[in-house]
Amino acid sequence: MNLKNIALKTVGQYLNLHAHIRPRQAAAMGLNLFCRPFAKKLKPHQKQYLKDAKFSKLEFAQIKIQTYKWGNGPKSVLLVHGWASHSYRWRTYIDALVKLNYTVYAFDAPGHGLSDGHYLTLPNYSAVIEQFTSQIGGIGAIVGHSFGGYAILYWLYAFKPSKDAKAVIMAAPGEVSDFMDQGMKQLNLSLKMQHHLHLEFKHRAGKTPQDFSSPLLAKDLIQPALIVHDRNDLDTQYQYSEKLHRAWQGSHLMLTNGLGHSLKSNDVLLKVLNFLL
C-alpha cells in the first residue's frame, strides 16, 4: 500500500469515527473532499501562452474567475476544460479557431488555473458557464472536455440557452454516482458514513446523484451536438457517450481508438472544426 492510499484510509477512518459523533459535520467534510480538485499550478510556458489572451475577471459567488478571449471574429465559441485542468489545454483549438476567424473564449474553473476558490461541483461549474455566456452576450458554440463536457450538458439542461448553439462533448463522465462510489471506496467509508454522505449530497443539491445521469439530462435537448470518446479511455467510460448519443436527439457520435482520455489528435481537431463551421 503506497503513501497516498494510507493517507486516504486514515481520512476515511476519521470520517467513519465522526459519523457516530457528528454525522452531519462528517458528511460535509467528506463531500467537500470529493469536490476539491487539488489542481496543478500553471507552468511558466503555460502562463506565457495565456498572456496573449485578453484577460478579465468574472465575479462569481464571492470568488474571482479568470476569463480569456482570443480573436475578434464574427463567430464565437467557448472552451470548457476538465477536472484538475485549465484553459491552456485548449491551445491547439484556440490557434486553429482564431485562424478560422472565431472569437474564442475560455475560463479557468473555480479552484483551477488562475481562478480563485477551492471547490468545484457540476451545478456551480454550469452556473459559471451561464454567467459568463450571459455577460458576453451569448455564444454560437461551446466545446467541453471531460468534466467540462459534463458541465456543458448540465448547463444546457438547467439553463436552456439558445437551441441553435452547437455543443461538443468530449470524453465526458456520465454519472455523478460514479464519483461518489469511487471516492467512498478509496476512503473505505462505513455504511453509516455513506448514508450520511448521500443525505448531505441531497441536502446541498436538492437531488440524488442518480438524478445527474447524462441520458436523463439530455433526453429533451435538441441543440446540434458532437459527442467524442475514445474506446481506450481509462478515466471515463466510452459507453456513457454511447448512452448520451442515444438520448440526445440528432447528436453525432465519434468513437476513436488509442487516444485515451485526452483525445489529442489532429483527426479529432479537424472533426470538431468541421462540425463547428
C-alpha positions in Angstrom: 0.0 0.0 0.0 1.5 3.4 -1.0 1.5 6.6 1.0 -1.4 8.0 -0.9 -3.6 5.0 -0.1 -2.5 5.1 3.5 -3.5 8.8 3.7 -6.9 8.1 2.2 -7.6 5.2 4.6 -6.6 7.4 7.5 -9.0 10.2 6.4 -11.7 7.5 5.9 -11.2 6.2 9.4 -11.5 9.7 10.8 -14.8 10.3 8.9 -16.1 6.9 9.9 -15.5 7.7 13.6 -17.1 11.1 13.4 -20.1 9.6 11.6 -21.1 8.3 15.0 -20.3 11.6 16.9 -21.2 14.4 14.5 -22.6 12.7 11.3 -23.7 16.0 9.6 -20.3 17.5 10.1 -18.5 14.3 8.9 -20.7 14.2 5.8 -20.0 17.8 5.0 -16.2 17.2 5.3 -16.4 14.2 3.1 -18.4 15.9 0.4 -16.1 18.9 0.5 -13.2 16.5 0.0 -14.9 15.0 -3.1 -15.4 18.4 -4.5 -11.9 19.7 -4.0 -9.9 19.3 -7.3 -6.3 19.8 -6.0 -5.5 21.2 -9.4 -1.9 21.6 -10.5 -0.5 25.1 -10.8 0.2 26.6 -14.2 3.8 26.1 -15.5 5.7 29.1 -16.8 5.3 28.2 -20.5 1.6 27.8 -20.0 1.3 31.2 -18.3 3.3 32.7 -21.2 0.9 31.3 -23.8 -2.2 32.5 -21.9 -0.8 36.0 -21.7 -1.6 36.5 -25.3 -5.2 36.5 -24.5 -7.3 39.4 -23.3 -7.7 38.9 -19.6 -10.7 39.8 -17.5 -12.2 38.7 -14.1 -15.6 37.3 -13.5 -17.1 37.8 -10.1 -18.9 34.5 -9.1 -20.1 33.5 -5.7 -17.6 35.8 -3.9 -14.6 34.5 -5.9 -12.9 35.7 -9.0 -12.9 33.6 -12.1 -10.1 34.2 -14.7 -11.5 34.5 -18.2 -9.7 34.7 -21.6 -10.5 36.0 -25.1 -8.7 35.5 -28.3 -9.5 36.9 -31.7 -12.3 39.1 -32.8 -14.2 37.2 -35.5 -18.0 37.2 -36.1 -18.5 33.6 -34.8 -17.9 32.8 -31.1 -17.0 29.7 -29.2 -16.5 28.9 -25.5 -14.0 26.2 -24.5 -14.5 24.5 -21.1 -11.7 22.4 -19.6 -12.0 19.4 -17.3 -11.2 18.4 -13.7 -7.8 19.4 -12.4 -7.0 21.1 -15.8 -7.1 24.7 -17.1 -7.6 26.7 -20.2 -4.1 26.0 -21.6 -5.2 22.5 -22.6 -7.1 24.1 -25.5 -4.1 25.8 -27.1 -4.3 23.9 -30.4 -8.0 24.6 -30.6 -7.5 28.2 -29.8 -4.9 28.7 -32.5 -7.0 26.9 -35.1 -10.2 28.7 -34.3 -8.6 32.1 -34.3 -7.2 31.4 -37.8 -10.8 30.5 -38.8 -11.9 33.9 -37.7 -13.6 32.9 -34.5 -13.8 34.9 -31.3 -12.6 32.3 -28.7 -13.5 32.4 -25.0 -12.3 30.3 -22.1 -12.1 30.5 -18.3 -10.4 28.6 -15.5 -13.0 26.8 -13.4 -13.2 27.6 -9.6 -10.1 26.1 -7.9 -8.3 25.8 -11.2 -5.7 27.7 -13.2 -5.7 31.4 -12.3 -9.1 31.4 -10.7 -9.9 31.6 -7.0 -11.7 29.0 -5.0 -11.1 25.5 -3.7 -14.2 23.6 -4.7 -16.0 22.6 -7.9 -19.3 20.9 -8.5 -21.4 20.2 -11.5 -24.1 22.8 -10.7 -21.6 25.6 -9.9 -19.5 24.9 -13.0 -22.6 25.2 -15.1 -23.6 28.3 -13.3 -20.2 29.9 -14.2 -20.9 29.0 -17.8 -24.3 30.7 -17.6 -23.0 33.8 -16.0 -20.1 34.1 -18.4 -22.1 33.5 -21.6 -24.7 36.0 -20.4 -22.1 38.6 -19.8 -20.5 38.2 -23.3 -23.9 38.3 -25.0 -24.3 34.6 -25.8 -22.2 32.2 -27.9 -22.5 30.3 -31.1 -20.8 27.1 -29.9 -19.4 25.5 -26.8 -16.8 22.8 -26.5 -16.0 20.9 -23.3 -13.6 18.1 -22.3 -14.2 15.6 -19.5 -15.9 17.2 -16.5 -16.2 20.4 -18.6 -18.3 18.4 -21.1 -20.4 17.2 -18.3 -20.8 20.7 -17.0 -21.9 21.9 -20.5 -24.5 19.1 -20.6 -25.9 20.2 -17.2 -25.8 23.9 -18.3 -27.9 23.0 -21.4 -30.3 21.1 -19.2 -30.6 23.6 -16.3 -30.4 27.0 -18.1 -31.9 26.2 -21.5 -29.8 28.5 -23.7 -30.2 29.1 -27.4 -31.3 25.9 -29.2 -29.1 26.9 -32.2 -25.8 26.9 -30.2 -23.6 23.9 -31.2 -22.2 21.7 -28.5 -19.2 19.4 -28.5 -18.9 17.0 -25.6 -15.5 15.2 -25.3 -14.7 12.3 -23.0 -17.4 13.2 -20.5 -18.3 11.2 -17.5 -22.0 10.1 -17.3 -22.9 9.5 -13.7 -22.2 11.6 -10.6 -22.8 8.4 -8.6 -19.6 7.0 -10.1 -17.6 9.8 -8.5 -19.4 9.1 -5.2 -18.8 5.4 -5.4 -15.1 5.7 -6.3 -14.5 8.3 -3.5 -16.2 6.2 -0.9 -14.3 3.1 -2.0 -11.0 4.9 -1.8 -11.7 6.2 1.7 -13.1 2.8 2.8 -16.2 4.5 4.2 -18.6 2.7 6.5 -22.2 2.1 5.5 -23.2 4.7 8.1 -20.9 7.3 6.7 -22.0 6.5 3.2 -25.6 7.0 4.3 -24.9 10.4 5.8 -22.9 11.4 2.8 -25.8 10.8 0.5 -28.1 12.7 2.8 -25.7 15.7 2.7 -25.5 15.5 -1.1 -29.3 15.7 -1.4 -29.4 18.5 1.1 -27.0 20.6 -0.9 -28.0 19.7 -4.4 -31.7 19.1 -3.9 -31.3 15.9 -5.9 -29.7 12.4 -5.6 -26.5 11.5 -7.5 -28.6 9.4 -9.9 -30.6 12.5 -10.9 -27.5 13.8 -12.7 -27.3 10.8 -15.1 -26.3 12.2 -18.5 -29.1 10.4 -20.5 -31.7 12.0 -18.2 -30.1 15.4 -18.7 -30.0 15.1 -22.5 -33.4 13.5 -23.2 -35.1 16.8 -24.2 -32.1 18.5 -25.7 -32.2 19.5 -29.4 -29.1 21.6 -29.8 -26.7 20.3 -32.6 -24.2 18.1 -30.8 -21.0 16.2 -31.5 -20.0 13.6 -28.9 -16.4 12.3 -28.9 -14.9 9.5 -26.8 -12.1 7.0 -27.0 -12.7 3.3 -26.5 -9.4 3.1 -24.5 -10.3 5.9 -22.1 -9.2 4.8 -18.7 -10.8 7.8 -16.8 -14.3 7.8 -18.2 -16.2 5.0 -19.9 -17.0 5.5 -23.6 -20.3 3.6 -23.1 -21.5 6.7 -21.3 -21.1 8.7 -24.6 -23.0 6.0 -26.4 -25.9 6.3 -24.0 -25.7 10.1 -24.2 -25.8 9.9 -28.0 -28.9 7.7 -27.9 -30.7 10.1 -25.6 -29.7 13.3 -27.4 -31.9 13.8 -30.4 -29.9 14.5 -33.6 -26.5 14.2 -32.0 -23.4 12.8 -33.8 -21.0 10.3 -32.1 -17.3 9.9 -32.9 -15.5 6.9 -31.2 -11.7 6.8 -31.5 -9.1 4.2 -30.7 -5.8 4.6 -28.8 -6.2 8.3 -27.9 -7.0 7.8 -24.3 -8.8 10.4 -22.2 -7.0 13.4 -23.6 -8.3 12.9 -27.2 -5.3 14.8 -28.5 -5.3 14.2 -32.2 -5.4 16.2 -35.5 -8.3 13.9 -36.6 -10.4 14.9 -33.6 -9.4 18.6 -34.0 -10.5 18.5 -37.7 -13.7 16.7 -36.8 -14.6 19.3 -34.2 -13.7 22.2 -36.5 -15.7 20.9 -39.4 -18.7 20.4 -37.0 -18.5 24.0 -35.8 -18.2 25.5 -39.3 
